Amino acid sequence: MIAVTNLIRIIPPLLIRGQIRNRFLRSFLYYVPYVTLAVMTFPAITEATSSPVAGAIALALGIIAAWFGLGLFPVSIICCLVVLVIEYAIN
Protein backbone atom coordinates (compact mmCIF):
# COMPACT_ATOMS: atom_id res chain seq x y z
CA MET A 1 0.00 0.00 0.00
CA ILE A 2 2.86 2.37 0.75
CA ALA A 3 4.41 1.64 -2.65
CA VAL A 4 1.19 2.30 -4.55
CA THR A 5 0.49 5.52 -2.65
CA ASN A 6 4.01 6.82 -3.23
CA LEU A 7 4.04 5.81 -6.90
CA ILE A 8 0.89 7.82 -7.51
CA ARG A 9 2.61 10.86 -6.01
CA ILE A 10 6.06 10.35 -7.53
CA ILE A 11 5.34 9.32 -11.12
CA PRO A 12 3.50 12.48 -12.35
CA PRO A 13 6.31 14.91 -11.44
CA LEU A 14 8.84 12.57 -13.04
CA LEU A 15 6.90 12.25 -16.30
CA ILE A 16 5.64 15.82 -16.63
CA ARG A 17 8.51 18.29 -16.51
CA GLY A 18 7.03 21.46 -17.99
CA GLN A 19 3.72 23.23 -17.98
CA ILE A 20 0.76 21.31 -19.43
CA ARG A 21 -0.34 23.12 -22.58
CA ASN A 22 -3.09 20.79 -23.77
CA ARG A 23 -6.34 22.70 -23.24
CA PHE A 24 -8.48 19.58 -22.75
CA LEU A 25 -6.10 18.05 -20.20
CA ARG A 26 -5.83 21.31 -18.26
CA SER A 27 -9.60 21.61 -18.15
CA PHE A 28 -9.90 17.98 -17.06
CA LEU A 29 -7.36 18.41 -14.26
CA TYR A 30 -9.04 21.62 -13.13
CA TYR A 31 -12.38 19.88 -12.51
CA VAL A 32 -11.07 16.64 -10.94
CA PRO A 33 -11.22 17.93 -7.32
CA TYR A 34 -14.81 19.14 -7.78
CA VAL A 35 -15.93 15.85 -9.26
CA THR A 36 -14.21 13.91 -6.50
CA LEU A 37 -15.92 16.02 -3.86
CA ALA A 38 -19.30 15.56 -5.54
CA VAL A 39 -18.87 11.80 -5.82
CA MET A 40 -18.03 11.55 -2.13
CA THR A 41 -20.74 13.87 -0.81
CA PHE A 42 -23.76 13.03 -2.96
CA PRO A 43 -24.28 9.51 -1.51
CA ALA A 44 -23.92 10.96 1.98
CA ILE A 45 -26.60 13.54 1.22
CA THR A 46 -29.08 10.88 0.19
CA GLU A 47 -28.24 8.23 2.80
CA ALA A 48 -27.11 10.06 5.95
CA THR A 49 -30.44 11.69 6.68
CA SER A 50 -33.39 9.80 8.11
CA SER A 51 -35.57 11.34 5.41
CA PRO A 52 -34.41 11.53 1.78
CA VAL A 53 -36.69 14.56 1.36
CA ALA A 54 -34.61 16.50 3.91
CA GLY A 55 -31.44 15.61 2.02
CA ALA A 56 -32.94 16.64 -1.32
CA ILE A 57 -34.16 19.99 0.02
CA ALA A 58 -30.78 20.66 1.64
CA LEU A 59 -29.05 19.78 -1.63
CA ALA A 60 -31.28 22.20 -3.56
CA LEU A 61 -30.71 25.02 -1.08
CA GLY A 62 -26.98 24.28 -1.03
CA ILE A 63 -26.83 24.57 -4.81
CA ILE A 64 -28.72 27.87 -4.67
CA ALA A 65 -26.42 29.21 -1.93
CA ALA A 66 -23.33 28.19 -3.90
CA TRP A 67 -24.79 29.77 -7.04
CA PHE A 68 -24.97 33.09 -5.20
CA GLY A 69 -21.27 32.87 -4.35
CA LEU A 70 -21.23 31.57 -0.79
CA GLY A 71 -18.18 29.54 0.15
CA LEU A 72 -17.98 25.89 1.10
CA PHE A 73 -18.28 26.46 4.84
CA PRO A 74 -21.43 28.67 4.75
CA VAL A 75 -23.07 26.31 2.25
CA SER A 76 -22.36 23.32 4.48
CA ILE A 77 -23.74 25.15 7.53
CA ILE A 78 -26.91 26.05 5.61
CA CYS A 79 -27.37 22.46 4.45
CA CYS A 80 -26.86 21.06 7.94
CA LEU A 81 -29.33 23.52 9.44
CA VAL A 82 -31.92 22.74 6.75
CA VAL A 83 -31.65 19.01 7.41
CA LEU A 84 -31.86 19.59 11.17
CA VAL A 85 -34.97 21.76 10.89
CA ILE A 86 -36.76 19.49 8.40
CA GLU A 87 -36.03 16.29 10.31
CA TYR A 88 -37.10 17.95 13.56
CA ALA A 89 -40.35 19.08 11.89
CA ILE A 90 -41.02 15.61 10.43
CA ASN A 91 -40.42 13.75 13.67
C-alpha positions in Angstrom: 0.0 0.0 0.0 2.9 2.4 0.7 4.4 1.6 -2.6 1.2 2.3 -4.6 0.5 5.5 -2.6 4.0 6.8 -3.2 4.0 5.8 -6.9 0.9 7.8 -7.5 2.6 10.9 -6.0 6.1 10.4 -7.5 5.3 9.3 -11.1 3.5 12.5 -12.4 6.3 14.9 -11.4 8.8 12.6 -13.0 6.9 12.2 -16.3 5.6 15.8 -16.6 8.5 18.3 -16.5 7.0 21.5 -18.0 3.7 23.2 -18.0 0.8 21.3 -19.4 -0.3 23.1 -22.6 -3.1 20.8 -23.8 -6.3 22.7 -23.2 -8.5 19.6 -22.7 -6.1 18.1 -20.2 -5.8 21.3 -18.3 -9.6 21.6 -18.2 -9.9 18.0 -17.1 -7.4 18.4 -14.3 -9.0 21.6 -13.1 -12.4 19.9 -12.5 -11.1 16.6 -10.9 -11.2 17.9 -7.3 -14.8 19.1 -7.8 -15.9 15.8 -9.3 -14.2 13.9 -6.5 -15.9 16.0 -3.9 -19.3 15.6 -5.5 -18.9 11.8 -5.8 -18.0 11.5 -2.1 -20.7 13.9 -0.8 -23.8 13.0 -3.0 -24.3 9.5 -1.5 -23.9 11.0 2.0 -26.6 13.5 1.2 -29.1 10.9 0.2 -28.2 8.2 2.8 -27.1 10.1 5.9 -30.4 11.7 6.7 -33.4 9.8 8.1 -35.6 11.3 5.4 -34.4 11.5 1.8 -36.7 14.6 1.4 -34.6 16.5 3.9 -31.4 15.6 2.0 -32.9 16.6 -1.3 -34.2 20.0 0.0 -30.8 20.7 1.6 -29.1 19.8 -1.6 -31.3 22.2 -3.6 -30.7 25.0 -1.1 -27.0 24.3 -1.0 -26.8 24.6 -4.8 -28.7 27.9 -4.7 -26.4 29.2 -1.9 -23.3 28.2 -3.9 -24.8 29.8 -7.0 -25.0 33.1 -5.2 -21.3 32.9 -4.4 -21.2 31.6 -0.8 -18.2 29.5 0.1 -18.0 25.9 1.1 -18.3 26.5 4.8 -21.4 28.7 4.8 -23.1 26.3 2.3 -22.4 23.3 4.5 -23.7 25.1 7.5 -26.9 26.0 5.6 -27.4 22.5 4.4 -26.9 21.1 7.9 -29.3 23.5 9.4 -31.9 22.7 6.7 -31.6 19.0 7.4 -31.9 19.6 11.2 -35.0 21.8 10.9 -36.8 19.5 8.4 -36.0 16.3 10.3 -37.1 17.9 13.6 -40.3 19.1 11.9 -41.0 15.6 10.4 -40.4 13.7 13.7 
